[in-house]
Amino acid sequence: MARILVVDDEPHIVGVLRAYLAREGHDVATAFDGESALAVAREAVPDLVILDVMLPGRSGFDVLRGLRAAGSPAAVIMLTARDDVIDRVAGLEIGADDYVTKPFEPRELVARVGAVLRRSAGGRSAPSGPADARRFFDLAIDLAGREVVRGTGRLELTRVEFDLLDALTDSPGMVLTREQLGERVFGERFDAFDRTMDSHVKNLRRKLGQRPDGGRYVETVRGVGYRAARP
């Protein structure tokens, strides 16, 4: 199935998650602190990392930054000790794909793992062809390769950010609500009042920068949602 790295300083949590994930057929590696997490990630090359925020030594945020700096494409689900929007937004801003609040039901987390892996597999398995290339202002969007290029430089987008750009630029000028974007990006019902969507859009805008004419690629429609600018 998939290679998964579980990182938490509580052996009980690691053991429970390893058992549940192995039961689903996944190959599970484990680590109990930030330094060993990065070392194991280099060796195991995981498809997905379940990463606790509060770790001894290097925090989960530091580990996530290290993974992204090393070019790891692994999906990351953060574990937060409390339902704190600051922790959630911080993780999303540096490239996390999802978050789960402790205490959690192991079956729910396994379901989240499956959903994230399906999104990743869907992106990798898209058929190649002319319809998989899209121009949007000065951006070249390769839907099959999941890459965005401006000029000669490639933009480093997370999976969620790329899927957001794909959904919005599929119909420039069309307004999509947060719930519609959530369903397109996450493939399931999305809480329209969950403000993490705004964090993903903020990150996407920051990485895209300004259009050649000085405007934004992604525009806010106040009280409704977002739309891609019409070229």
MDAnalysis code that builds the backbone (N, CA, C; Angstrom):
import MDAnalysis as mda
import numpy as np

u = mda.Universe.empty(693, n_residues=231, atom_resindex=np.repeat(np.arange(231), 3), trajectory=True)
u.add_TopologyAttr("name", ["N", "CA", "C"] * 231)
u.add_TopologyAttr("resid", np.arange(1, 232))
u.add_TopologyAttr("resname", ["MET", "ALA", "ARG", "ILE", "LEU", "VAL", "VAL", "ASP", "ASP", "GLU", "PRO", "HIS", "ILE", "VAL", "GLY", "VAL", "LEU", "ARG", "ALA", "TYR", "LEU", "ALA", "ARG", "GLU", "GLY", "HIS", "ASP", "VAL", "ALA", "THR", "ALA", "PHE", "ASP", "GLY", "GLU", "SER", "ALA", "LEU", "ALA", "VAL", "ALA", "ARG", "GLU", "ALA", "VAL", "PRO", "ASP", "LEU", "VAL", "ILE", "LEU", "ASP", "VAL", "MET", "LEU", "PRO", "GLY", "ARG", "SER", "GLY", "PHE", "ASP", "VAL", "LEU", "ARG", "GLY", "LEU", "ARG", "ALA", "ALA", "GLY", "SER", "PRO", "ALA", "ALA", "VAL", "ILE", "MET", "LEU", "THR", "ALA", "ARG", "ASP", "ASP", "VAL", "ILE", "ASP", "ARG", "VAL", "ALA", "GLY", "LEU", "GLU", "ILE", "GLY", "ALA", "ASP", "ASP", "TYR", "VAL", "THR", "LYS", "PRO", "PHE", "GLU", "PRO", "ARG", "GLU", "LEU", "VAL", "ALA", "ARG", "VAL", "GLY", "ALA", "VAL", "LEU", "ARG", "ARG", "SER", "ALA", "GLY", "GLY", "ARG", "SER", "ALA", "PRO", "SER", "GLY", "PRO", "ALA", "ASP", "ALA", "ARG", "ARG", "PHE", "PHE", "ASP", "LEU", "ALA", "ILE", "ASP", "LEU", "ALA", "GLY", "ARG", "GLU", "VAL", "VAL", "ARG", "GLY", "THR", "GLY", "ARG", "LEU", "GLU", "LEU", "THR", "ARG", "VAL", "GLU", "PHE", "ASP", "LEU", "LEU", "ASP", "ALA", "LEU", "THR", "ASP", "SER", "PRO", "GLY", "MET", "VAL", "LEU", "THR", "ARG", "GLU", "GLN", "LEU", "GLY", "GLU", "ARG", "VAL", "PHE", "GLY", "GLU", "ARG", "PHE", "ASP", "ALA", "PHE", "ASP", "ARG", "THR", "MET", "ASP", "SER", "HIS", "VAL", "LYS", "ASN", "LEU", "ARG", "ARG", "LYS", "LEU", "GLY", "GLN", "ARG", "PRO", "ASP", "GLY", "GLY", "ARG", "TYR", "VAL", "GLU", "THR", "VAL", "ARG", "GLY", "VAL", "GLY", "TYR", "ARG", "ALA", "ALA", "ARG", "PRO"])
u.atoms.positions = np.array([
    [0.841, -1.199, 0.000],
    [0.000, 0.000, 0.000],
    [0.882, 1.257, 0.000],
    [1.236, 1.776, 1.199],
    [2.038, 2.996, 1.273],
    [3.049, 2.874, 2.391],
    [4.135, 3.653, 2.276],
    [5.126, 3.745, 3.345],
    [4.748, 4.934, 4.224],
    [4.529, 4.684, 5.506],
    [4.061, 5.720, 6.421],
    [5.023, 5.824, 7.595],
    [5.387, 7.054, 7.941],
    [6.229, 7.323, 9.096],
    [5.369, 7.952, 10.189],
    [5.338, 7.330, 11.363],
    [4.602, 7.843, 12.514],
    [5.598, 8.442, 13.489],
    [5.419, 9.732, 13.822],
    [6.351, 10.431, 14.709],
    [5.587, 10.983, 15.905],
    [5.866, 10.445, 17.083],
    [5.229, 10.909, 18.319],
    [6.102, 10.456, 19.479],
    [6.166, 11.265, 20.540],
    [6.997, 10.884, 21.682],
    [6.252, 10.025, 22.694],
    [5.004, 9.663, 22.400],
    [4.242, 8.784, 23.280],
    [4.208, 7.381, 22.674],
    [4.957, 6.432, 23.254],
    [5.040, 5.078, 22.685],
    [3.689, 4.410, 22.498],
    [2.738, 4.682, 23.402],
    [1.419, 4.060, 23.279],
    [0.734, 4.493, 21.990],
    [0.786, 5.796, 21.695],
    [0.158, 6.301, 20.475],
    [0.839, 5.706, 19.248],
    [2.168, 5.675, 19.267],
    [2.905, 5.103, 18.134],
    [2.520, 3.643, 17.929],
    [2.448, 2.890, 19.019],
    [2.100, 1.477, 18.904],
    [0.704, 1.243, 18.368],
    [-0.254, 2.033, 18.848],
    [-1.635, 1.886, 18.372],
    [-1.733, 2.221, 16.890],
    [-1.129, 3.330, 16.483],
    [-1.210, 3.723, 15.076],
    [-0.484, 2.726, 14.182],
    [0.648, 2.229, 14.642],
    [1.373, 1.240, 13.837],
    [0.508, -0.002, 13.615],
    [-0.197, -0.445, 14.662],
    [-1.049, -1.629, 14.542],
    [-2.203, -1.386, 13.583],
    [-2.866, -0.243, 13.724],
    [-4.006, 0.057, 12.852],
    [-3.571, 0.203, 11.402],
    [-2.460, 0.907, 11.173],
    [-2.005, 1.137, 9.799],
    [-1.486, -0.157, 9.162],
    [-0.780, -0.975, 9.938],
    [-0.299, -2.258, 9.411],
    [-1.473, -3.150, 9.037],
    [-2.557, -3.076, 9.815],
    [-3.748, -3.861, 9.516],
    [-4.336, -3.473, 8.152],
    [-4.115, -2.224, 7.754],
    [-4.582, -1.765, 6.437],
    [-3.592, -2.100, 5.326],
    [-2.493, -2.735, 5.674],
    [-1.523, -3.154, 4.666],
    [-0.387, -2.183, 4.437],
    [-0.287, -1.128, 5.260],
    [0.769, -0.142, 5.079],
    [2.076, -0.612, 5.713],
    [3.183, -0.136, 5.163],
    [4.520, -0.372, 5.709],
    [4.821, 0.797, 6.638],
    [4.977, 0.533, 7.926],
    [5.042, 1.604, 8.923],
    [6.435, 1.692, 9.545],
    [7.013, 2.908, 9.506],
    [8.238, 3.217, 10.232],
    [7.866, 4.166, 11.370],
    [8.707, 4.246, 12.396],
    [8.381, 5.068, 13.555],
    [9.585, 5.878, 14.005],
    [9.286, 6.977, 14.709],
    [10.320, 7.802, 15.338],
    [9.674, 8.491, 16.534],
    [10.518, 8.849, 17.530],
    [9.987, 9.398, 18.770],
    [10.478, 10.821, 19.059],
    [11.292, 11.375, 18.187],
    [11.734, 12.765, 18.349],
    [12.054, 13.342, 16.981],
    [12.285, 14.647, 16.938],
    [12.455, 15.328, 15.665],
    [13.682, 14.905, 14.889],
    [14.818, 14.793, 15.568],
    [16.057, 14.427, 14.872],
    [15.947, 13.048, 14.233],
    [15.455, 12.071, 14.994],
    [15.339, 10.722, 14.429],
    [14.276, 10.679, 13.339],
    [13.260, 11.530, 13.428],
    [12.231, 11.572, 12.388],
    [12.839, 11.938, 11.045],
    [13.700, 12.950, 11.037],
    [14.334, 13.359, 9.781],
    [15.274, 12.268, 9.261],
    [15.978, 11.612, 10.180],
    [16.889, 10.540, 9.763],
    [16.109, 9.368, 9.169],
    [15.026, 8.976, 9.827],
    [14.211, 7.870, 9.313],
    [13.579, 8.241, 7.983],
    [13.136, 9.499, 7.851],
    [12.515, 9.943, 6.601],
    [13.503, 9.857, 5.442],
    [14.767, 10.203, 5.693],
    [15.772, 10.102, 4.623],
    [15.978, 8.652, 4.199],
    [15.897, 7.751, 5.155],
    [16.133, 6.339, 4.870],
    [14.909, 5.651, 4.271],
    [13.737, 5.901, 4.856],
    [12.521, 5.178, 4.463],
    [11.798, 5.811, 3.289],
    [12.026, 7.121, 3.040],
    [11.352, 7.861, 1.965],
    [9.833, 7.596, 2.024],
    [9.165, 8.071, 3.056],
    [7.740, 7.756, 3.232],
    [6.852, 8.473, 2.229],
    [5.693, 7.870, 1.977],
    [4.664, 8.519, 1.172],
    [3.859, 9.494, 2.012],
    [3.778, 9.216, 3.313],
    [2.989, 10.052, 4.224],
    [3.624, 10.015, 5.607],
    [3.584, 11.156, 6.285],
    [4.118, 11.270, 7.646],
    [3.009, 11.732, 8.574],
    [2.813, 10.994, 9.672],
    [1.934, 11.443, 10.749],
    [2.849, 12.060, 11.793],
    [2.710, 13.367, 12.031],
    [3.742, 14.124, 12.736],
    [3.147, 14.910, 13.900],
    [3.562, 14.563, 15.114],
    [3.111, 15.291, 16.298],
    [3.785, 16.660, 16.352],
    [3.034, 17.679, 16.770],
    [3.602, 19.022, 16.886],
    [4.586, 19.103, 18.050],
    [4.195, 18.566, 19.200],
    [5.001, 18.695, 20.415],
    [5.954, 17.508, 20.538],
    [7.190, 17.706, 20.079],
    [8.209, 16.658, 20.143],
    [9.398, 17.163, 20.956],
    [10.120, 16.271, 21.606],
    [11.340, 16.694, 22.303],
    [12.409, 17.113, 21.291],
    [13.165, 18.126, 21.665],
    [14.192, 18.602, 20.737],
    [13.577, 19.467, 19.654],
    [13.564, 18.996, 18.455],
    [12.972, 19.728, 17.333],
    [11.477, 19.494, 17.299],
    [10.714, 20.563, 17.187],
    [9.261, 20.438, 17.156],
    [8.799, 19.826, 15.834],
    [7.525, 19.448, 15.798],
    [6.956, 18.943, 14.554],
    [7.036, 19.969, 13.436],
    [6.886, 21.247, 13.783],
    [7.004, 22.295, 12.768],
    [8.416, 22.318, 12.180],
    [9.428, 22.177, 13.050],
    [10.811, 22.148, 12.563],
    [11.044, 20.939, 11.656],
    [10.471, 19.796, 12.045],
    [10.617, 18.592, 11.218],
    [9.960, 18.804, 9.857],
    [8.781, 19.392, 9.853],
    [8.091, 19.641, 8.586],
    [8.913, 20.579, 7.697],
    [9.465, 21.619, 8.289],
    [10.325, 22.522, 7.505],
    [11.523, 21.756, 6.940],
    [12.091, 20.867, 7.765],
    [13.231, 20.083, 7.309],
    [12.870, 19.161, 6.158],
    [11.705, 18.542, 6.243],
    [11.248, 17.667, 5.157],
    [11.086, 18.446, 3.862],
    [10.431, 19.600, 3.952],
    [10.199, 20.391, 2.745],
    [11.508, 20.958, 2.188],
    [12.409, 21.373, 3.084],
    [13.699, 21.903, 2.622],
    [14.507, 20.832, 1.910],
    [14.333, 19.571, 2.329],
    [15.047, 18.464, 1.699],
    [14.363, 17.984, 0.422],
    [13.247, 18.605, 0.076],
    [12.545, 18.241, -1.149],
    [11.627, 17.043, -1.010],
    [11.295, 16.654, 0.228],
    [10.408, 15.501, 0.412],
    [8.994, 15.827, -0.065],
    [8.427, 14.977, -0.947],
    [7.056, 15.197, -1.420],
    [6.014, 14.518, -0.531],
    [6.446, 13.938, 0.591],
    [5.533, 13.173, 1.438],
    [4.378, 14.042, 1.928],
    [3.193, 13.471, 1.923],
    [2.058, 14.140, 2.549],
    [2.278, 14.127, 4.054],
    [1.766, 15.156, 4.748],
    [1.969, 15.269, 6.185],
    [0.651, 15.556, 6.880],
    [0.331, 14.719, 7.864],
    [-0.817, 14.962, 8.747],
    [-0.258, 15.320, 10.113],
    [-0.563, 16.541, 10.581],
    [-0.075, 16.991, 11.876],
    [-1.010, 16.539, 12.989],
    [-0.433, 16.188, 14.133],
    [-1.192, 15.890, 15.341],
    [-0.997, 17.051, 16.316],
    [-2.097, 17.690, 16.736],
    [-2.019, 18.803, 17.667],
    [-2.662, 18.403, 18.985],
    [-2.079, 18.844, 20.098],
    [-2.554, 18.454, 21.420],
    [-3.837, 19.164, 21.807],
    [-4.186, 20.216, 21.105],
    [-5.415, 20.933, 21.403],
    [-5.960, 21.491, 20.097],
    [-7.237, 21.822, 20.117],
    [-7.876, 22.355, 18.911],
    [-7.551, 23.841, 18.805],
    [-6.286, 24.125, 18.519],
    [-5.779, 25.491, 18.498],
    [-5.577, 25.935, 17.058],
    [-6.327, 26.957, 16.655],
    [-6.256, 27.406, 15.261],
    [-4.852, 27.893, 14.917],
    [-4.096, 28.392, 15.912],
    [-2.733, 28.875, 15.635],
    [-1.854, 27.720, 15.196],
    [-1.933, 26.590, 15.922],
    [-1.158, 25.416, 15.526],
    [-1.563, 24.942, 14.139],
    [-2.865, 24.910, 13.880],
    [-3.365, 24.410, 12.599],
    [-2.880, 25.286, 11.454],
    [-3.028, 26.580, 11.610],
    [-2.615, 27.503, 10.548],
    [-1.109, 27.444, 10.342],
    [-0.344, 27.372, 11.447],
    [1.124, 27.310, 11.324],
    [1.544, 26.093, 10.520],
    [0.926, 24.946, 10.803],
    [1.266, 23.743, 10.057],
    [0.912, 23.850, 8.592],
    [-0.260, 24.379, 8.300],
    [-0.685, 24.519, 6.910],
    [0.221, 25.475, 6.150],
    [0.669, 26.526, 6.825],
    [1.501, 27.521, 6.153],
    [2.859, 26.973, 5.736],
    [3.337, 25.935, 6.423],
    [4.649, 25.398, 6.051],
    [4.534, 24.058, 5.329],
    [3.320, 23.723, 4.886],
    [3.208, 22.599, 3.965],
    [2.523, 21.356, 4.457],
    [1.803, 21.411, 5.595],
    [1.043, 20.242, 6.028],
    [-0.184, 20.060, 5.136],
    [-0.633, 18.822, 5.008],
    [-1.799, 18.514, 4.188],
    [-3.081, 18.425, 4.999],
    [-2.965, 18.055, 6.266],
    [-4.151, 17.880, 7.102],
    [-3.703, 17.921, 8.555],
    [-4.657, 17.961, 9.472],
    [-4.338, 17.958, 10.888],
    [-5.401, 17.163, 11.630],
    [-5.026, 16.599, 12.758],
    [-5.944, 15.864, 13.626],
    [-5.654, 16.301, 15.052],
    [-6.703, 16.563, 15.819],
    [-6.553, 17.030, 17.191],
    [-6.558, 15.863, 18.171],
    [-5.631, 15.857, 19.110],
    [-5.617, 14.865, 20.182],
    [-6.605, 15.267, 21.270],
    [-7.238, 14.306, 21.927],
    [-7.214, 12.867, 21.653],
    [-8.036, 12.551, 20.410],
    [-7.673, 11.504, 19.692],
    [-8.354, 11.167, 18.454],
    [-8.746, 9.694, 18.460],
    [-9.684, 9.368, 17.605],
    [-10.091, 7.985, 17.400],
    [-9.189, 7.397, 16.313],
    [-8.431, 6.327, 16.595],
    [-7.502, 5.788, 15.593],
    [-8.155, 5.493, 14.253],
    [-9.389, 5.017, 14.262],
    [-10.051, 4.714, 12.982],
    [-10.279, 5.973, 12.168],
    [-10.545, 7.092, 12.853],
    [-10.718, 8.353, 12.123],
    [-9.412, 8.768, 11.472],
    [-8.308, 8.640, 12.216],
    [-7.014, 9.022, 11.659],
    [-6.649, 8.132, 10.475],
    [-6.920, 6.832, 10.586],
    [-6.655, 5.924, 9.465],
    [-7.482, 6.327, 8.246],
    [-8.729, 6.762, 8.483],
    [-9.560, 7.226, 7.375],
    [-8.974, 8.486, 6.745],
    [-8.439, 9.384, 7.571],
    [-7.794, 10.591, 7.040],
    [-6.570, 10.224, 6.213],
    [-5.815, 9.258, 6.690],
    [-4.643, 8.779, 5.936],
    [-5.079, 8.277, 4.565],
    [-6.135, 7.467, 4.534],
    [-6.622, 6.943, 3.264],
    [-7.054, 8.042, 2.316],
    [-7.735, 9.069, 2.859],
    [-8.203, 10.173, 2.013],
    [-7.033, 10.950, 1.421],
    [-6.015, 11.233, 2.244],
    [-4.847, 11.965, 1.746],
    [-4.095, 11.146, 0.703],
    [-3.943, 9.847, 0.940],
    [-3.254, 8.995, -0.025],
    [-4.022, 8.892, -1.338],
    [-5.349, 8.847, -1.260],
    [-6.147, 8.796, -2.504],
    [-5.975, 10.065, -3.309],
    [-5.940, 11.213, -2.628],
    [-5.729, 12.472, -3.350],
    [-4.367, 12.469, -4.028],
    [-3.354, 11.978, -3.301],
    [-2.007, 11.939, -3.866],
    [-1.937, 10.995, -5.059],
    [-2.542, 9.811, -4.927],
    [-2.520, 8.827, -6.014],
    [-3.279, 9.341, -7.211],
    [-4.374, 10.043, -6.965],
    [-5.146, 10.591, -8.077],
    [-4.341, 11.573, -8.885],
    [-3.520, 12.393, -8.169],
    [-2.694, 13.346, -8.890],
    [-1.606, 12.658, -9.681],
    [-1.007, 11.598, -9.134],
    [0.096, 10.950, -9.847],
    [-0.373, 10.115, -11.019],
    [-1.616, 9.607, -10.931],
    [-2.044, 8.675, -11.962],
    [-2.835, 9.316, -13.088],
    [-2.924, 10.633, -13.105],
    [-3.684, 11.293, -14.158],
    [-3.058, 11.006, -15.512],
    [-3.855, 10.700, -16.533],
    [-3.304, 10.393, -17.840],
    [-2.667, 11.604, -18.476],
    [-1.656, 11.341, -19.265],
    [-0.943, 12.412, -19.944],
    [-1.617, 12.747, -21.260],
    [-1.514, 14.026, -21.657],
    [-2.114, 14.416, -22.925],
    [-2.240, 15.913, -23.022],
    [-2.659, 16.448, -24.194],
    [-2.752, 17.888, -24.377],
    [-3.645, 18.561, -23.354],
    [-4.741, 17.878, -22.918],
    [-5.662, 18.497, -21.976],
    [-5.034, 18.668, -20.602],
    [-3.853, 18.074, -20.402],
    [-3.212, 18.155, -19.099],
    [-2.273, 19.347, -19.004],
    [-2.248, 20.207, -20.004],
    [-1.452, 21.428, -19.957],
    [-2.407, 22.615, -19.972],
    [-2.167, 23.570, -19.089],
    [-3.061, 24.724, -18.992],
    [-2.232, 25.985, -18.836],
    [-2.570, 27.008, -19.605],
    [-1.929, 28.309, -19.461],
    [-2.857, 29.230, -18.683],
    [-2.279, 29.953, -17.736],
    [-3.054, 30.901, -16.938],
    [-2.174, 32.120, -16.719],
    [-2.469, 33.197, -17.455],
    [-1.596, 34.354, -17.505],
    [-0.188, 33.874, -17.884],
    [0.821, 34.135, -17.026],
    [2.183, 33.700, -17.348],
    [2.551, 32.377, -16.692],
    [1.555, 31.660, -16.165],
    [1.813, 30.378, -15.516],
    [1.557, 29.233, -16.486],
    [2.446, 28.251, -16.475],
    [2.229, 27.008, -17.212],
    [1.919, 25.924, -16.184],
    [0.693, 25.399, -16.223],
    [0.241, 24.418, -15.237],
    [0.210, 23.040, -15.888],
    [1.077, 22.160, -15.429],
    [1.156, 20.786, -15.927],
    [0.322, 19.918, -14.991],
    [-0.891, 19.576, -15.412],
    [-1.806, 18.844, -14.550],
    [-1.361, 17.405, -14.326],
    [-0.777, 16.789, -15.336],
    [-0.315, 15.410, -15.185],
    [0.909, 15.331, -14.287],
    [1.867, 16.237, -14.494],
    [3.080, 16.242, -13.689],
    [2.939, 17.006, -12.391],
    [1.776, 17.699, -12.223],
    [1.507, 18.478, -11.020],
    [2.625, 19.476, -10.749],
    [2.941, 20.254, -11.779],
    [3.954, 21.294, -11.661],
    [3.415, 22.602, -12.204],
    [3.891, 23.688, -11.615],
    [3.545, 25.021, -12.082],
    [4.848, 25.756, -12.368],
    [4.958, 26.291, -13.579],
    [6.186, 26.958, -13.998],
    [5.860, 28.379, -14.421],
    [6.678, 29.310, -13.946],
    [6.623, 30.689, -14.419],
    [7.987, 31.010, -15.017],
    [8.014, 31.318, -16.308],
    [9.284, 31.549, -16.978],
    [10.098, 30.266, -16.978],
    [11.270, 30.306, -16.358],
    [12.107, 29.106, -16.267],
    [12.122, 28.537, -14.852],
    [11.314, 29.119, -13.947],
    [11.317, 28.675, -12.559],
    [10.070, 27.891, -12.192],
    [10.254, 26.821, -11.411],
    [9.131, 26.006, -10.949],
    [8.706, 26.461, -9.563],
    [7.393, 26.610, -9.370],
    [6.855, 27.017, -8.074],
    [6.670, 25.786, -7.197],
    [7.091, 25.882, -5.957],
    [6.983, 24.760, -5.017],
    [5.640, 24.838, -4.290],
    [4.651, 24.120, -4.805],
    [3.324, 24.107, -4.199],
    [3.086, 22.779, -3.475],
    [2.355, 22.840, -2.374],
    [1.932, 21.611, -1.711],
    [0.819, 20.969, -2.538],
    [0.445, 19.739, -2.175],
    [-0.639, 19.062, -2.888],
    [-1.936, 19.866, -2.825],
    [-2.259, 20.356, -1.638],
    [-3.503, 21.109, -1.480],
    [-3.456, 22.388, -2.298],
    [-2.329, 23.087, -2.281],
    [-2.209, 24.334, -3.039],
    [-2.345, 24.081, -4.539],
    [-1.719, 23.005, -5.024],
    [-1.844, 22.697, -6.454],
    [-3.291, 22.376, -6.810],
    [-3.950, 21.577, -5.973],
    [-5.336, 21.206, -6.255],
    [-6.257, 22.417, -6.211],
    [-5.975, 23.371, -5.313],
    [-6.741, 24.610, -5.281],
    [-6.572, 25.387, -6.585],
    [-5.317, 25.513, -7.030],
    [-5.054, 26.237, -8.274],
    [-5.729, 25.554, -9.454],
    [-5.682, 24.222, -9.478],
    [-6.343, 23.460, -10.528],
    [-7.844, 23.735, -10.536],
    [-8.478, 23.650, -9.353],
    [-9.920, 23.851, -9.262],
    [-10.322, 25.255, -9.698],
    [-9.553, 26.249, -9.278],
    [-9.913, 27.633, -9.585],
    [-9.666, 27.981, -11.054],
    [-8.535, 27.538, -11.599],
    [-8.206, 27.909, -12.975],
    [-8.921, 27.045, -14.005],
    [-9.649, 26.024, -13.542],
    [-10.448, 25.224, -14.462],
    [-11.530, 26.077, -15.115],
    [-12.027, 27.081, -14.383],
    [-13.057, 27.993, -14.911],
    [-12.777, 29.396, -14.396],
    [-11.812, 30.103, -14.997],
    [-11.478, 31.452, -14.531],
    [-12.714, 32.355, -14.523],
    [-12.824, 33.153, -13.490],
    [-13.959, 34.059, -13.363],
    [-15.134, 33.453, -12.616],
    [-15.186, 32.124, -12.486],
    [-16.284, 31.480, -11.761],
    [-15.988, 31.494, -10.269],
    [-16.967, 31.928, -9.481],
    [-16.792, 31.992, -8.039],
    [-17.077, 30.620, -7.428],
    [-16.162, 30.152, -6.594],
    [-16.340, 28.897, -5.869],
    [-16.385, 29.206, -4.380],
    [-17.369, 28.665, -3.679],
    [-17.452, 28.842, -2.238],
    [-16.392, 27.997, -1.550],
    [-16.163, 28.252, -0.267],
    [-15.208, 27.433, 0.483],
    [-15.644, 25.971, 0.480],
    [-16.948, 25.734, 0.614],
    [-17.437, 24.360, 0.630],
    [-17.202, 23.682, -0.715],
    [-17.449, 24.399, -1.827],
    [-17.216, 23.821, -3.153],
    [-15.736, 23.523, -3.360],
    [-14.873, 24.442, -2.918],
    [-13.435, 24.201, -3.040],
    [-13.015, 23.009, -2.186],
    [-13.583, 22.922, -0.970],
    [-13.249, 21.801, -0.101],
    [-13.617, 20.471, -0.711],
    [-14.794, 20.410, -1.342],
    [-15.226, 19.166, -1.973],
    [-14.348, 18.822, -3.171],
    [-13.934, 19.866, -3.932],
    [-13.062, 19.618, -5.083],
    [-11.675, 19.168, -4.646],
    [-11.153, 19.790, -3.593],
    [-9.773, 19.544, -3.191],
    [-9.643, 18.320, -2.296],
    [-10.587, 18.157, -1.350],
    [-10.478, 17.084, -0.377],
    [-11.326, 15.867, -0.724],
    [-12.215, 15.994, -1.711],
    [-12.987, 14.851, -2.167],
    [-14.008, 14.359, -1.165],
    [-14.449, 15.219, -0.261],
    [-15.425, 14.829, 0.746],
    [-16.112, 16.093, 1.247],
    [-17.132, 15.942, 2.077],
    [-17.823, 17.106, 2.596],
    [-16.853, 17.953, 3.418],
    [-16.970, 19.256, 3.260],
    [-16.039, 20.178, 3.903],
    [-16.834, 21.188, 4.703],
    [-16.404, 21.459, 5.928],
    [-17.068, 22.433, 6.786],
    [-16.786, 23.829, 6.258],
    [-17.823, 24.487, 5.754],
    [-17.644, 25.808, 5.152],
    [-17.162, 26.837, 6.167],
    [-17.317, 26.554, 7.456],
    [-16.892, 27.496, 8.481],
    [-15.482, 27.204, 8.985],
    [-14.851, 26.189, 8.427],
    [-13.472, 25.865, 8.795],
    [-12.547, 26.837, 8.059],
    [-11.911, 27.720, 8.792],
    [-11.142, 28.801, 8.163],
    [-9.785, 28.343, 7.644],
    [-9.462, 27.046, 7.769],
    [-8.187, 26.598, 7.233],
    [-8.124, 26.744, 5.712],
    [-9.277, 26.745, 5.038],
    [-9.264, 26.968, 3.590],
    [-8.649, 28.324, 3.279],
    [-8.964, 29.325, 4.115],
    [-8.387, 30.651, 3.909],
    [-6.867, 30.615, 4.038],
    [-6.364, 29.776, 4.940],
    [-4.911, 29.658, 5.098],
    [-4.275, 29.050, 3.853],
    [-4.912, 28.025, 3.290],
    [-4.392, 27.416, 2.064],
    [-4.367, 28.437, 0.927],
    [-5.441, 29.213, 0.795],
    [-5.496, 30.223, -0.274],
    [-4.437, 31.290, -0.037],
    [-4.269, 31.703, 1.216],
    [-3.238, 32.700, 1.541],
    [-1.856, 32.199, 1.138],
    [-1.564, 30.926, 1.456],
    [-0.263, 30.356, 1.090],
    [-0.087, 30.311, -0.422],
    [-1.156, 29.905, -1.129],
    [-1.095, 29.838, -2.588],
    [-0.819, 31.214, -3.178],
    [-1.528, 32.220, -2.688],
    [-1.322, 33.589, -3.198],
    [0.106, 34.061, -2.955],
    [0.628, 33.763, -1.775],
    [1.985, 34.203, -1.449],
    [2.995, 33.594, -2.419],
    [2.814, 32.322, -2.751],
    [3.757, 31.652, -3.644],
    [3.588, 32.103, -5.094],
    [2.348, 32.421, -5.484],
    [2.116, 32.871, -6.858],
    [2.613, 34.293, -7.076],
    [2.542, 35.131, -6.027],
    [2.923, 36.528, -6.192],
    [1.894, 37.289, -7.028],
    [2.344, 38.317, -7.704],
    [1.448, 39.144, -8.509],
    [1.487, 38.750, -9.980],
    [0.360, 38.987, -10.658],
    [0.303, 38.774, -12.102],
    [1.185, 39.810, -12.795],
    [1.501, 39.592, -14.060],
    [2.314, 40.580, -14.791],
    [1.711, 41.979, -14.791],
    [0.362, 42.061, -14.707],
    [-0.291, 43.377, -14.695],
    [-0.454, 43.930, -13.280],
    [0.100, 43.240, -12.291],
    [0.063, 43.731, -10.924],
    [-1.099, 43.228, -10.089],
    [-2.063, 42.526, -10.694],
    [-3.211, 42.018, -9.954],
    [-2.936, 40.661, -9.326],
    [-3.960, 40.121, -8.670],
    [-3.844, 38.809, -8.042],
    [-4.348, 37.721, -8.984],
    [-3.690, 36.566, -8.927],
    [-4.174, 35.418, -9.694],
    [-5.481, 34.886, -9.105],
    [-5.569, 34.886, -7.781],
    [-6.759, 34.400, -7.082],
    [-7.401, 35.571, -6.359],
    [-8.670, 35.811, -6.642],
    [-9.379, 36.965, -6.093],
    [-10.412, 36.521, -5.061],
    [-10.589, 37.339, -4.042],
    [-11.605, 37.086, -3.014],
    [-12.913, 37.735, -3.426],
    [-13.989, 36.969, -3.313],
    [-15.331, 37.530, -3.494],
    [-15.932, 37.565, -2.095],
    [-15.949, 38.731, -1.497],
    [-16.288, 38.869, -0.082],
    [-17.643, 38.265, 0.246],
    [-17.647, 37.443, 1.277],
    [-18.895, 36.827, 1.723],
    [-19.313, 35.615, 0.924],
    [-18.549, 35.272, -0.135],
    [-18.924, 34.132, -0.974],
    [-17.793, 33.100, -1.043],
    [-16.636, 33.501, -1.579],
    [-15.553, 32.548, -1.746],
    [-14.426, 33.138, -2.570],
    [-13.939, 32.369, -3.538],
    [-12.785, 32.775, -4.334],
    [-13.003, 32.463, -5.813],
    [-12.245, 33.161, -6.646],
    [-12.261, 32.873, -8.087],
    [-10.879, 33.164, -8.654],
    [-10.560, 32.463, -9.732],
    [-9.357, 32.774, -10.480],
    [-9.660, 33.980, -11.375],
    [-8.708, 34.914, -11.466],
    [-8.903, 36.093, -12.299],
    [-9.144, 35.680, -13.744],
    [-9.946, 36.434, -14.426],
    [-10.201, 36.135, -15.840],
    [-9.110, 36.793, -16.686],
    [-8.373, 36.000, -17.465],
    [-7.296, 36.564, -18.305],
    [-7.838, 37.568, -19.317],
])
